Amino acid sequence: MRAARLIKLVLLLQSRPLMTGAELARQLEVSERTVARDVLALSEAGVPVYADRGRSGGYRLVGGYRTRLTGLGRTEAEALFLSGVPSALREMGLADAASAARLKVSAALLPELRDASSSAAQRFHLDAPGWWQPADPPPLLPALAEAVWDDRRVTARYRRRDGEEVERGLDPYGLVLKGGVWYLIARVASDFRSYRVDRFTAVSAAAEKRFRRDGTFDLPGFWEEHAALFARSLLRERVVLRLTADGVRRLPHVVDRRSGEEAVATAGPPDAADGRVTVTLRVEGLDVAYEQLLALGPEAEVLEPEELRGRMAGAAGRMARLYGPGA
């Protein structure tokens, strides 16, 4: 375990010009005292690790020291070849670069691990596009991907949801593939926004216009927050329900999960007469709510709005006529 930690410590210092003891301890999941002992062990073994003292100090490698890619186990090697999504790389125009990188890594592996790439590819495959969606990538995706890699500012024309085209100057920070749809995350002035790539109608990048990337920007964190806010913005209607205990358990599985869990968490106490609880549920629309709540059957009673309660009563009446006595 310690040998693997020492290798990881060296690789971390290769990736950054300077790292504090606290940063290394957090990455290695050990104490700062352990980091100091590991650095001493590396120095004694001939690895040129230097400690800068003071408030802005830390650890760094001197003399341009680099370690070779050795010591990979089979599980690590196979995981490495799973780290890319072939279809996504192909759509961004990076298939050739990824292929060359895999070839170089394969050449550096021990002979008994050379089959790691084919071993992983034969066991796992990610099919990113959603069902019944066109598989053709957006035509301007490669140009945007190149701008993202080069930190190059672009001028783009974008078709908004209402059909109007607007021109924007964008600092393209990252690309996200969600359910077969590509999104560009870009900075406009001081704000970060997301754009559907298939709505761009023109993209041009000036060779001399590079932007300074904000080192604190976290793409996965931004997307998670953005996706949650977007999903919540779709829930514009409110429905009041009375649920049985089974209805409470099943509600998050038939409606938007977060909305269902929020409704259950804020429910009032059970009714003394029949044990049902009253909840307020956020839904996308009454048509969607009607289809979703039908799945709960008699475990859910709609109290409000009256329009939805009437539709549910009508469905219940038709069901009774189908399955009632003499049907």
C-alpha positions in Angstrom: 0.0 0.0 0.0 2.8 2.4 0.9 4.6 1.8 -2.4 1.5 2.6 -4.4 1.0 5.8 -2.3 4.6 6.9 -3.0 4.1 6.4 -6.7 0.9 8.5 -6.6 2.7 11.2 -4.6 5.4 11.5 -7.3 2.8 11.5 -10.1 0.8 14.3 -8.2 4.0 16.4 -8.0 4.6 15.8 -11.7 1.2 17.2 -12.5 1.6 20.4 -10.5 4.5 22.7 -10.0 3.9 23.0 -6.3 1.5 21.3 -3.8 1.1 22.0 -0.1 1.2 19.3 2.5 -2.5 19.7 3.1 -3.3 19.3 -0.6 -1.2 16.1 -0.8 -2.7 14.8 2.4 -6.2 15.3 1.0 -5.4 13.6 -2.4 -3.6 10.7 -0.7 -6.1 10.4 2.2 -3.4 10.5 4.9 -2.2 12.9 7.4 0.3 15.7 6.7 2.8 14.0 9.0 2.5 10.9 6.8 3.1 13.1 3.7 6.3 14.5 5.3 7.6 10.9 6.1 6.8 9.8 2.5 8.7 12.8 1.1 11.7 12.0 3.3 11.6 8.4 2.0 11.5 9.5 -1.6 14.4 11.8 -1.0 16.4 9.0 0.5 15.6 6.9 -2.6 17.0 9.5 -4.9 13.8 11.3 -6.0 14.5 15.0 -6.0 11.6 16.3 -3.9 12.2 19.7 -2.4 10.3 21.4 0.4 9.6 25.1 0.2 9.2 26.6 3.7 6.9 29.5 4.6 3.2 30.4 4.2 3.2 29.9 0.5 5.5 26.9 0.6 4.9 23.2 -0.3 6.5 20.3 -2.1 7.9 20.2 -5.6 10.1 18.2 -7.9 13.3 19.8 -9.0 15.4 19.5 -12.1 12.5 18.6 -14.4 12.3 15.1 -12.8 9.9 12.8 -14.5 9.0 9.2 -13.8 8.2 6.7 -16.5 4.7 5.1 -16.8 5.5 1.8 -15.0 3.9 -0.3 -12.3 0.3 -0.4 -13.7 -1.6 -3.5 -12.6 -4.2 -5.3 -14.8 -7.2 -3.6 -13.2 -5.6 -0.2 -13.5 -4.6 -0.7 -17.1 -8.1 -2.0 -18.1 -9.7 1.0 -16.3 -7.4 3.3 -18.2 -8.8 2.1 -21.5 -12.3 2.6 -20.3 -11.7 6.2 -19.4 -12.7 7.5 -22.9 -16.0 7.3 -24.7 -15.2 6.3 -28.3 -18.3 7.7 -29.8 -17.9 11.0 -28.0 -14.3 11.3 -29.0 -15.2 10.5 -32.6 -17.9 13.2 -32.7 -15.5 15.8 -31.3 -12.9 14.9 -34.0 -10.5 13.4 -31.5 -10.6 9.7 -32.5 -7.2 9.8 -34.1 -5.5 11.5 -31.1 -7.1 9.1 -28.7 -6.0 6.1 -30.8 -2.4 7.4 -30.8 -2.5 7.9 -27.1 -3.8 4.4 -26.4 -1.1 3.0 -28.7 1.6 4.8 -26.8 0.2 3.7 -23.4 0.0 0.1 -24.7 3.6 0.2 -25.8 4.6 1.3 -22.2 2.8 -1.5 -20.5 4.4 -4.7 -19.4 4.0 -7.5 -22.0 1.5 -9.4 -19.9 -0.8 -6.3 -19.8 -0.7 -5.5 -23.6 -4.2 -7.1 -24.0 -5.8 -4.7 -21.5 -7.3 -2.5 -24.3 -9.0 -5.3 -26.1 -10.0 -7.0 -22.8 -11.8 -3.9 -21.5 -13.4 -3.1 -24.9 -14.9 -6.6 -25.2 -16.5 -6.3 -21.8 -17.9 -2.7 -21.6 -19.5 -0.4 -24.0 -21.2 3.0 -23.5 -24.0 3.8 -25.9 -24.4 7.5 -25.1 -27.3 8.6 -27.4 -30.9 8.1 -26.1 -33.4 5.8 -27.8 -35.2 7.2 -30.9 -32.8 10.1 -31.2 -30.8 10.8 -34.3 -27.2 9.6 -33.9 -25.7 12.3 -36.2 -23.4 14.6 -34.2 -24.0 18.4 -34.5 -21.9 19.7 -37.4 -20.2 22.5 -35.4 -19.2 20.2 -32.5 -15.6 19.6 -33.8 -15.0 23.4 -34.1 -16.3 24.0 -30.6 -14.3 21.1 -29.2 -11.1 22.5 -30.7 -11.9 25.9 -29.2 -12.5 24.3 -25.8 -9.1 22.5 -25.9 -7.2 25.6 -27.0 -9.0 28.1 -24.6 -9.9 30.1 -27.7 -12.6 32.7 -27.7 -15.3 32.3 -30.3 -18.0 34.4 -32.0 -21.1 32.3 -32.5 -24.6 32.5 -33.9 -27.1 30.7 -31.8 -30.8 29.8 -32.4 -32.8 30.3 -29.3 -35.8 28.3 -28.3 -38.2 30.9 -29.8 -36.4 30.6 -33.2 -34.6 33.9 -33.0 -30.9 33.9 -33.9 -28.5 35.9 -31.8 -24.7 36.5 -31.9 -22.6 35.9 -28.9 -18.9 36.2 -27.9 -18.2 33.1 -25.9 -15.3 31.7 -23.8 -15.9 27.9 -24.3 -15.1 26.1 -21.0 -16.3 22.6 -21.6 -18.6 20.1 -23.4 -21.2 17.8 -21.8 -22.9 14.9 -23.4 -26.3 14.3 -21.7 -28.7 11.7 -23.0 -27.3 11.9 -26.5 -27.4 15.7 -26.6 -24.3 17.8 -26.6 -24.1 21.0 -24.5 -21.5 23.7 -24.4 -20.7 25.4 -21.1 -19.3 28.9 -21.8 -18.6 32.1 -20.0 -20.4 35.2 -21.3 -19.1 38.3 -19.6 -18.9 37.1 -16.0 -21.7 34.5 -16.2 -21.5 30.8 -17.1 -24.3 29.4 -19.3 -25.1 26.3 -21.2 -26.0 26.0 -24.8 -27.3 23.1 -26.9 -24.6 22.5 -29.5 -27.1 21.6 -32.2 -28.6 25.1 -32.1 -25.4 26.8 -33.1 -25.6 28.0 -36.7 -22.1 29.5 -37.1 -18.9 29.4 -35.1 -15.6 31.3 -35.8 -12.5 31.4 -33.6 -9.8 34.1 -34.0 -6.3 32.6 -33.8 -5.0 35.4 -31.5 -8.0 35.5 -29.1 -7.3 33.2 -26.2 -9.1 33.6 -22.9 -7.7 33.1 -19.4 -9.4 30.1 -17.8 -10.8 30.5 -14.3 -8.9 27.9 -12.4 -11.7 27.6 -9.8 -14.4 26.6 -12.3 -15.6 23.1 -11.7 -17.3 21.6 -14.8 -19.0 18.6 -13.2 -20.1 20.6 -10.2 -21.6 23.4 -12.5 -23.4 20.8 -14.6 -24.9 19.0 -11.6 -26.2 22.3 -10.2 -27.4 23.5 -13.6 -29.2 20.2 -14.4 -30.9 20.2 -11.0 -32.1 23.8 -11.5 -33.3 23.1 -15.1 -35.2 20.1 -14.0 -36.8 22.1 -11.2 -37.7 24.9 -13.5 -39.9 22.5 -15.5 -42.0 21.7 -12.5 -44.4 24.7 -12.8 -47.6 23.2 -11.4 -48.6 22.1 -7.9 -50.8 19.1 -7.0 -52.2 18.3 -3.6 -52.6 14.6 -2.9 -53.7 12.2 -0.1 -51.5 9.1 -0.1 -51.6 5.7 1.6 -48.4 4.4 3.2 -47.9 2.4 -0.1 -48.5 5.6 -2.1 -45.9 7.4 0.0 -43.3 4.7 -0.7 -44.1 4.6 -4.5 -44.5 8.3 -5.2 -40.8 9.1 -5.9 -40.7 6.2 -8.4 -43.5 7.4 -10.6 -42.9 11.2 -10.6 -39.7 13.3 -10.7 -37.6 11.7 -8.0 -36.5 14.9 -6.3 -40.0 16.4 -6.4 -41.5 13.2 -5.0 -38.9 13.0 -2.2 -39.4 16.7 -1.3 -43.2 16.2 -1.2 -42.9 13.2 1.1 -40.4 15.0 3.4 -42.7 18.0 3.9 -45.9 15.9 4.4 -48.1 16.5 7.3 -49.0 13.9 10.0 -51.1 10.9 9.0 -54.8 11.2 9.1 -56.2 9.6 12.3 -59.1 8.0 10.4 -57.4 6.2 7.6 -53.6 6.9 8.0 -53.3 8.8 4.7 -51.0 11.8 4.5 -51.5 15.0 2.5 -48.6 16.2 0.3 -48.0 19.0 -2.1 -46.2 17.8 -5.3 -44.5 19.9 -7.9 -45.2 18.6 -11.4 -44.3 19.6 -15.0 -48.0 20.0 -16.0 -51.4 18.5 -15.4 -51.2 16.2 -18.5 -48.0 14.8 -17.2 -49.3 14.5 -13.7 -52.4 12.7 -14.9 -50.3 10.0 -16.6 -47.9 9.6 -13.7 -50.5 9.5 -10.9 -52.6 6.9 -12.7 -49.8 4.5 -11.9 -50.6 4.9 -8.2 -54.2 3.8 -8.6 -56.2 3.9 -5.4 -53.0 4.7 -3.3 -53.3 8.4 -4.3 -56.3 10.8 -4.1 -56.0 14.1 -5.9 -57.5 17.0 -3.9 -56.3 19.9 -6.0 -56.5 21.2 -8.6 -60.2 20.4 -9.4 -59.5 19.9 -13.1 -57.0 17.1 -12.4 -59.3 15.6 -9.7 -62.1 15.5 -12.3 -59.9 13.7 -14.8 -58.8 11.2 -12.3 -62.4 10.6 -11.3 -63.4 10.0 -14.9 -60.6 7.5 -15.3 -61.7 5.7 -12.1 -65.2 5.6 -13.4 -64.2 4.0 -16.7 -62.0 1.5 -14.9 -65.0 0.6 -12.6 -67.2 0.0 -15.7 -64.5 -2.3 -17.2 -63.9 -4.3 -14.1 -67.1 -3.9 -12.0 -69.9 -6.5 -11.5 -71.5 -7.5 -14.8 -68.7 -6.1 -16.9 
